[in-house]
């Protein structure tokens, strides 16, 4: 999804439905509170599946699909779809919140910073670059010393053979 402005909030085509569904899924999944919830490996697949179904259901509802058609498309019961669409499930509630944010702010998918500011990131990147340069310099020095050691060994061998 290169251009997020191409994602319609009221999809008209199957392609539009998939674009909205993907945007809802990704934006919801990248929320810090959701990332925290999916840290537990035993719940991760259930969470991701629930978010995917809720996002797909909401995108299809926005396109005017009936609950029965959505249930059929997604292979879930109508009750499950209704619960997601009504926000009765946590996944449904989170996806709805994401959609409401899209309505207010436009479709934006924010990549979490994981607690590191841009300034801190740049500082760490520069430190890493400086350390990489230092390592490269030390590797050159080691190579130079190895060449000198090999030269000395060769001279010692020559001297020993000439004795």
N, C-alpha and C positions, 0 to 999 in steps of 0.2 A: 504494500500500500504506500505508494510514493506520495500522492497528493490527497491529503485528508479532506480537502474541500470537496472532493468528488464523492464523498460518502453521504448519501441522502438519509435524512431522518424519517422520511416517508418513502420507502422504497417502492418502485413501480415494476421493476423487472427482477427476475431470479438473481441476476448478477448484483443488482442493488441490495437485495436481501442478504446475499453472502458478504458483501462489503460491510454492511451495517453489523451483521452478526460477528464478523471478524473484529471489527473495531470495538464493539462492546466487550467481546471476550478478552481481547488483549488489554484494553484500558482497565477493565475490572481486575484482571489477573495481576497487573502491575501496581495496583494500589498497595501501599505499605501494609495496611491491615490484612489484606488478602495474602500477600507474600508471607506474612507472619503465620497465618493460619495453615498455609500449605507446607510449612517447614516440617511438620510431623509426617514422616514417610507413610505411616499407616493410613492417614486420612487424605493424603495428597491426590490419589486417583479419584476418590469419591468427590473431593472438592472440585477438581478440574472438570470432571464429567458433569457435575451439577451446574457449574458456571457455563459450560458449553451448551447444555440443554436450555438453561434460562436465557442465555444470549440468543440462541437460535429461535426460541419461542417468542421473545420480544420482537426480534427483527421481523418474523413472519406475521405477528399480530399487527405491527405497524404497516405491513403491506396489505392488510385486510383479510388475511387468512382466518378461517374459522378455527375454533379450538379443536374440533375433530380432525380437521385437515392437518393442523400443526402436530397433533398427537400421532397421526398416521405417518407424516413426514419424518418425525423424530423417533418413532418406535417407542413411544411412552404412552402412559394412560392419559386420558383427558383430565383426570383429577390431578395428576402430577403437573400437567401443563397449566391448569387453572391456578394451582398453588404457586407456581413460579411467577405467573403473570400478575397475581394479586399481591405478590411480595410476602407470601406466607412462609416461604422458605428463605433461608439466609442468602442462598445464591440468587434467588429471584429479587430479593430486596437490594442486594449489592448491584446487580445488573441494572435495576430500575434507577438507582442512585446515579450510576454512570450515565445512563441515558438522559436523566434530568440535567446532569452537568453538561452533556453535549448540547442540549437545548439552550441552556443559559450561556455557555461559553464557546460553542462551536465544537466540532470534533477535534479534540486534542488528545494525544496519547503521550503521557509524561513518563519518561524513563526515570525510575527512582535513583537517587544519588547515593544511596546506601550510607548516608551520614557524612559524606565527604563533600565539602564545598568546592566550587570551581577553583578558587585560589589554592586550597589545600592540594587538590588534584594536580594543578600545574606545578606547585612546589615539589610534590613527590615525583612528578615526571622529570623535573629538572635534576633533582637529586639522583634519580635512577640513571639519567643520562650521564651525569658527572661520574658516577660509580662505574658505569660501563666504559667510559673513556679511561678511567684509572686502571681498570682491569686490562684493557687493551694495551696500555702502556706497560704494565707489569708483565704481560705475556710477551711483549717485545723484548723486555729485559731478560726474561727467563730464556728466550730463544737465543739471544746474544750470548748469555752465559753458557748455554749448552754448546754453542758453536766453539767458544773459547776452550771449554773443557775437552771437547772432541779434538781440537787442534793440539792441546797439550798432551792428550793421550797418544795421538799419532806421533808426536815428537818423541815422547818417552819410548814408544815402541821402536822407532827408528834408532834411537840411541842404544836400546837393549840389543837390537839385531846387529848393530855395528860392533858390539863388544865381543 
